[in-house]
Amino acid sequence: MDTGGSADADDGRTRTWVIDALNVVGTRPDGWWRDRSGAVARIVDEIVRWRATINDDVLVVVDGHPSGRVREGMWYGVKVRLTHTSRPDAADDEIATTVAAATDPTAMVVVTADRRLRARVEACGAAVEGPRRFLTRLADVAVRREDRVVLAHFGVDESALLGRGGEARVYGLDDERVVRLSHPGTDLAMLRQRRRLLDDLAGGDIGVALPRVLEQHVIAGRGVSVERRLPGRDALDVLDADGTDRAALVRDHLEVARRIATLPCPLRRFGPIIGDAPTAETFRAWSVARLGARLARGGPAFAGIDPVAVTDDLLAVLPPADRPVVAHLDAFLGNMLADGDRISAVLDFGGLTAGAIADLDPLLAVAYLAPEITPTAVDADRATARAWVADVGLDRAVVAARRWAATMWAGEPDDQPLRQWCRRVLS
């Protein structure tokens, strides 16, 4: 039962919102229990969009363990905390402890419908808001109202959300198609370039399905693509599912990542395939420029890292190329779908996709099995990856490729776990 309550008073203080995630999710009778991690990921995404419109701090507390789609740490300004246990009331205890330990509990707002938790935090001086009022607050964000206008054109609503990437949100349209709704401000010319890239990639065959644009539209000023729906489930979830042959899935993941380089490359120069960022005659020249720009964006935390040395270390263990090959650069398990212990599709070819050198993608995929990036991966999965690398003769390149990847991602301030990984690798 939603106990109501609201927190609309504005006394000029910065407040801290503490959100009982599963309690909020549970107020929506939308079948969330069939995909708990997906439902939590959707509510976190909604909270992120709302957080961008306010100055308050936000903490989301989630019952349970890490999953492929729900990670701990700071995510676009929202802090996510997991209880790491499925014990009943674990999130309630975590929230009550957090409020009691706060310097000023009266500046906190707890979002929950749980009566016992409400009594505990109110006794400390915190305010409480009910989930229904809070969901209305989330839904009233202007950009979400814009999204709903676009989605209504296709007869779907926000509950059809399948996932969020750096460039778009993807919604299920039917069994055969998805709607890819670009983030506000996306350059429409880049969408057309992405469609051409996918058309080019369709000329190759790596044994799994790839995205394909069926239609493109501009609706209410937003770029929208209708694409074919790809087979399989989120590979991160499949990896952690009961009965999965984890070793077989990890090895197939790396094999598919390696085959990406055999797809037709539309570039004759090295660098990004989409957008207007500069390309170069050699991989070395492009890499040094790209890594230098990312380090500058990363700030003082990455001072002292030399993009020339990082690039040269990589080229010392990977052969140079006269012509570029297609490199996804983000071919981790979260950008793949799986069916059983086999990869069924590769997602998210876009702004990162570049003309680069062979074997870069599988080496980066090995690096991305780090716990900060792939929380469902375990030590046995990483051991499988190391064995695969040795089998294909790339073991000498692992360390250099990991440092290259960490340098490439050093300028991502909004993903705290990824940033922590970069600092750990580059330290």
C-alpha positions in Angstrom: 0.0 0.0 0.0 1.2 3.5 -0.9 1.2 5.5 2.4 1.2 8.7 0.5 3.1 11.7 1.6 5.0 14.3 -0.4 8.2 16.3 0.0 7.4 19.5 -1.9 8.5 22.0 0.7 11.5 24.1 -0.4 13.5 25.6 2.4 16.5 26.3 0.3 18.5 23.3 1.6 20.0 20.6 -0.6 18.1 17.4 0.2 19.1 13.8 0.0 16.6 11.4 -1.5 16.9 7.8 -0.4 14.8 5.5 -2.6 13.6 2.0 -1.7 13.9 0.8 -5.3 12.0 -2.5 -5.2 9.3 -1.0 -3.1 8.7 1.6 -5.8 8.9 -0.9 -8.6 6.4 -3.1 -6.8 3.7 -0.4 -7.0 3.5 -0.9 -10.8 1.5 -3.9 -11.9 3.4 -4.2 -15.2 4.8 -7.7 -14.8 8.0 -6.5 -13.2 8.4 -9.8 -11.4 9.1 -11.6 -14.7 12.3 -9.5 -15.1 13.3 -8.0 -11.8 16.7 -6.7 -12.9 15.1 -5.1 -16.0 12.5 -3.4 -13.9 15.1 -2.0 -11.5 17.2 -0.8 -14.4 14.2 1.0 -15.8 13.4 2.8 -12.5 17.1 3.8 -12.1 17.0 5.2 -15.6 13.9 7.2 -14.8 15.5 8.5 -11.6 18.6 9.5 -13.5 16.5 11.6 -15.8 14.7 13.3 -12.9 18.0 13.9 -11.0 19.3 15.9 -14.0 16.6 18.5 -13.3 17.2 19.0 -9.6 20.1 20.0 -7.3 19.5 17.3 -4.6 21.5 14.2 -3.9 19.9 10.9 -4.7 20.7 7.4 -3.3 18.9 4.3 -4.7 19.0 1.2 -2.5 18.3 -2.1 -4.2 17.7 -5.5 -2.5 20.0 -8.2 -3.8 23.2 -8.8 -5.7 24.8 -7.1 -8.7 23.3 -8.0 -12.1 24.2 -7.2 -15.6 22.0 -4.2 -15.7 22.2 -2.9 -12.1 25.7 -1.9 -10.9 26.8 -0.1 -7.7 28.3 3.3 -7.7 27.6 6.7 -9.2 25.6 6.5 -12.4 24.9 9.9 -14.1 24.6 11.7 -10.8 22.6 9.0 -9.0 24.3 6.7 -6.4 23.2 3.1 -6.5 23.8 0.8 -3.5 23.1 -2.9 -3.4 22.5 -4.9 -0.2 24.4 -7.9 -1.5 21.8 -10.2 0.2 18.3 -11.3 -0.6 17.4 -11.3 3.1 13.9 -9.8 3.7 14.0 -6.1 4.8 17.7 -5.8 3.8 17.1 -2.6 1.9 14.9 -1.3 4.8 17.7 -1.8 7.3 20.2 -0.2 4.9 18.0 2.8 4.5 17.2 3.2 8.2 20.9 2.9 9.0 21.8 5.5 6.4 19.3 8.0 7.7 20.3 7.4 11.4 23.9 8.0 10.5 23.3 11.2 8.5 24.6 14.5 9.9 21.1 16.1 9.3 18.3 13.5 8.8 15.8 16.3 8.6 17.3 17.1 5.1 16.5 13.6 3.9 13.4 12.3 2.0 12.8 8.5 2.0 10.7 7.1 -0.8 8.8 4.0 0.4 5.4 2.6 1.1 6.7 0.3 3.8 5.0 1.4 7.1 7.7 0.0 9.4 10.5 1.7 7.4 8.5 4.9 7.4 8.2 4.9 11.2 11.9 4.2 11.6 13.1 7.1 9.4 10.4 9.5 10.6 11.6 8.9 14.2 15.0 10.2 13.0 13.4 13.3 11.5 13.4 12.4 7.8 10.5 13.1 5.6 8.7 10.3 3.6 7.1 10.3 0.2 5.0 7.5 -1.2 5.9 5.7 -4.4 2.9 6.8 -6.4 3.6 10.5 -5.7 7.3 9.9 -6.5 6.5 8.1 -9.8 4.3 11.1 -10.8 7.3 13.3 -10.0 9.5 11.2 -12.3 6.9 11.1 -15.1 6.6 14.9 -15.1 10.2 15.4 -16.4 10.0 17.4 -19.6 12.2 15.1 -21.7 10.1 12.1 -20.7 7.0 13.9 -21.7 8.7 14.4 -25.1 9.6 10.7 -25.3 6.0 9.7 -24.7 4.8 11.9 -27.6 7.2 10.1 -29.9 6.4 6.6 -28.6 2.7 7.2 -28.9 3.3 7.6 -32.6 4.3 3.9 -32.6 1.6 2.8 -30.2 4.0 1.9 -27.3 4.8 3.5 -24.0 7.8 3.7 -21.7 7.2 0.3 -20.2 8.5 -1.2 -23.4 12.0 0.0 -22.6 14.6 -2.7 -23.4 17.7 -0.7 -22.6 19.6 2.5 -22.6 22.9 3.2 -24.4 25.1 6.2 -24.7 23.3 7.3 -27.8 19.7 6.2 -27.5 17.0 4.3 -25.6 15.6 1.2 -27.2 11.9 0.1 -26.9 10.2 -3.1 -28.0 7.8 -2.4 -30.8 6.7 -6.0 -31.6 8.3 -9.5 -32.0 10.2 -8.3 -35.1 11.1 -4.7 -34.5 12.4 -2.2 -31.9 12.2 1.6 -31.8 15.6 3.3 -31.2 14.9 6.8 -29.8 17.9 9.0 -29.8 18.8 11.2 -26.9 17.8 14.9 -27.2 20.3 16.9 -29.1 21.6 14.0 -31.2 22.9 15.1 -34.6 20.5 13.8 -37.2 23.4 13.6 -39.7 25.0 11.0 -37.4 21.9 8.9 -37.5 22.1 8.8 -41.2 25.8 7.9 -41.0 25.0 5.1 -38.6 22.4 3.7 -41.0 25.0 3.7 -43.8 27.5 1.9 -41.4 25.0 -0.8 -40.6 24.2 -1.2 -44.3 27.9 -1.7 -44.9 28.3 -4.2 -42.1 25.4 -6.2 -43.5 27.7 -7.1 -46.4 29.7 -9.4 -44.0 28.9 -12.4 -41.9 30.3 -13.1 -38.5 27.8 -15.8 -37.6 25.5 -13.7 -35.4 22.8 -11.1 -36.1 23.7 -7.4 -36.4 21.5 -4.3 -36.1 19.7 -3.2 -39.3 17.7 0.0 -39.7 14.3 -0.5 -41.4 13.0 3.1 -41.2 14.2 6.4 -40.0 12.0 9.3 -38.9 12.2 12.7 -37.3 9.3 13.1 -34.9 8.9 16.2 -32.7 12.5 17.0 -33.5 13.9 13.7 -32.3 15.7 11.2 -34.5 14.0 7.8 -34.4 15.0 4.5 -36.1 12.8 1.4 -36.5 15.2 -1.5 -36.5 14.9 -5.3 -36.6 14.6 -7.0 -33.2 17.6 -9.2 -32.6 17.4 -12.7 -31.2 18.5 -13.7 -27.7 18.6 -12.2 -24.2 21.1 -9.8 -22.6 24.3 -11.8 -22.5 25.1 -10.5 -19.0 21.9 -12.0 -17.6 22.5 -15.2 -19.5 26.0 -15.5 -18.1 24.6 -15.5 -14.6 21.5 -17.7 -15.3 21.2 -21.2 -13.8 22.3 -23.9 -16.3 24.5 -21.7 -18.5 27.8 -23.2 -19.5 29.8 -20.1 -18.5 33.0 -21.1 -20.0 31.4 -21.9 -23.4 29.6 -18.5 -23.4 32.8 -16.5 -22.5 34.8 -18.3 -25.2 32.1 -17.7 -27.8 31.9 -14.1 -26.8 35.6 -13.6 -27.4 35.4 -15.5 -30.7 32.6 -13.2 -32.0 34.5 -10.1 -30.8 37.5 -11.3 -32.8 35.4 -11.8 -36.0 34.1 -8.2 -35.9 37.3 -7.3 -37.7 36.3 -9.3 -40.7 33.3 -7.1 -41.4 33.5 -4.7 -44.4 35.2 -1.5 -43.3 34.0 1.6 -45.1 37.1 3.7 -44.1 40.5 3.8 -45.7 41.9 5.9 -42.9 42.1 5.1 -39.1 39.6 6.6 -36.8 35.8 7.0 -36.1 33.5 5.8 -38.8 30.6 8.0 -37.6 30.8 11.7 -36.9 33.2 14.4 -37.9 36.1 13.7 -35.5 39.5 13.6 -37.4 40.9 10.4 -38.9 44.6 9.7 -39.6 46.8 7.9 -42.1 48.1 5.5 -39.3 46.6 3.9 -36.3 49.4 5.3 -34.2 48.6 8.9 -35.1 44.9 8.5 -34.5 45.4 6.6 -31.2 47.7 9.2 -29.8 45.3 12.0 -30.6 42.3 10.1 -29.4 43.9 9.0 -26.1 45.3 12.5 -25.5 41.9 14.0 -25.8 40.3 11.4 -23.4 43.0 12.0 -20.8 42.5 15.7 -21.0 38.8 15.2 -20.4 39.6 12.8 -17.5 41.3 15.6 -15.5 44.0 15.5 -12.9 43.2 11.9 -11.9 45.0 10.8 -15.0 47.8 13.3 -15.1 51.1 11.7 -16.1 49.7 9.1 -18.4 51.5 9.3 -21.8 49.2 8.5 -24.8 52.3 8.0 -26.9 53.7 5.4 -24.6 50.3 3.7 -24.2 49.9 3.5 -28.0 53.5 2.3 -28.7 53.2 -0.4 -26.0 50.1 -1.7 -27.8 51.7 -1.6 -31.2 54.8 -3.4 -29.9 52.7 -6.5 -29.3 50.1 -6.2 -32.1 51.2 -6.0 -35.7 50.6 -2.7 -37.5 48.1 -2.5 -40.4 48.3 -0.7 -43.7 44.5 -0.5 -43.8 42.0 -0.2 -41.0 39.5 -3.0 -40.0 36.2 -2.5 -38.2 36.6 -2.2 -34.4 33.5 -2.0 -32.2 35.6 -0.9 -29.2 32.8 -1.6 -26.7 32.1 -5.3 -27.5 31.6 -6.4 -23.9 29.0 -8.8 -22.9 26.5 -6.0 -22.2 26.5 -5.2 -25.9 25.7 -8.7 -27.0 22.7 -11.0 -26.8 22.9 -14.7 -26.1 20.9 -17.9 -26.6 22.1 -20.6 -24.2 25.9 -20.7 -24.3 26.2 -19.0 -27.7 26.2 -15.3 -28.6 23.3 -14.6 -30.9 23.8 -10.9 -31.7 26.1 -7.9 -31.4 24.5 -4.5 -30.5 25.4 -0.8 -30.4 27.6 -0.2 -33.4 27.8 3.6 -33.2 29.9 6.6 -32.2 32.7 4.5 -30.8 33.0 2.2 -33.9 36.2 2.9 -35.7 38.7 1.8 -38.3 41.5 0.3 -36.2 43.7 -2.8 -36.0 42.9 -6.4 -35.9 42.5 -8.3 -32.5 41.8 -5.1 -30.6 38.2 -6.0 -29.9 38.7 -9.4 -28.3 41.5 -8.1 -26.2 39.3 -5.2 -25.0 36.5 -7.8 -24.4 38.9 -9.7 -22.0 39.7 -6.4 -20.2 36.0 -5.6 -19.8 35.4 -8.8 -17.8 36.7 -6.8 -14.8 34.3 -6.7 -11.9 33.8 -3.0 -12.1 32.5 -3.4 -15.7 31.0 -6.8 -15.7 29.7 -7.5 -12.2 28.2 -10.9 -13.0 31.6 -12.2 -14.2 33.5 -14.3 -11.7 37.2 -15.4 -11.4 36.5 -18.6 -13.4 35.2 -16.5 -16.3 38.3 -14.4 -16.3 40.5 -17.5 -16.2 38.5 -18.9 -19.2 39.3 -15.6 -21.0 43.0 -15.8 -20.2 43.1 -19.4 -21.5 41.4 -18.3 -24.7 43.9 -15.5 -25.2 46.7 -18.0 -24.8 45.1 -20.4 -27.2 45.0 -17.8 -30.0 48.5 -16.4 -29.3 47.5 -13.0 -27.9 48.6 -13.4 -24.3 51.5 -11.0 -24.8 49.1 -8.2 -25.7 46.7 -8.4 -22.7 48.4 -5.9 -20.4 49.0 -3.3 -23.1 45.5 -3.6 -24.5 44.0 -3.2 -21.0 46.0 0.0 -20.5 44.9 1.2 -23.9 41.3 0.6 -23.0 41.5 2.3 -19.6 43.1 5.3 -21.3 40.3 5.4 -23.9 37.6 5.4 -21.2 39.4 7.8 -18.8 37.2 10.7 -19.8 33.9 9.1 -18.7 33.0 11.1 -15.5 29.4 9.8 -15.2 30.1 6.1 -14.8 31.9 5.8 -11.4 32.6 2.1 -11.6 34.2 2.5 -15.0 36.2 5.4 -13.8 37.4 3.4 -10.8 38.6 0.7 -13.1 40.5 3.1 -15.3 42.3 4.5 -12.3 43.1 1.0 -11.0 44.5 -0.1 -14.3 46.5 3.1 -15.0 47.9 3.4 -11.4 
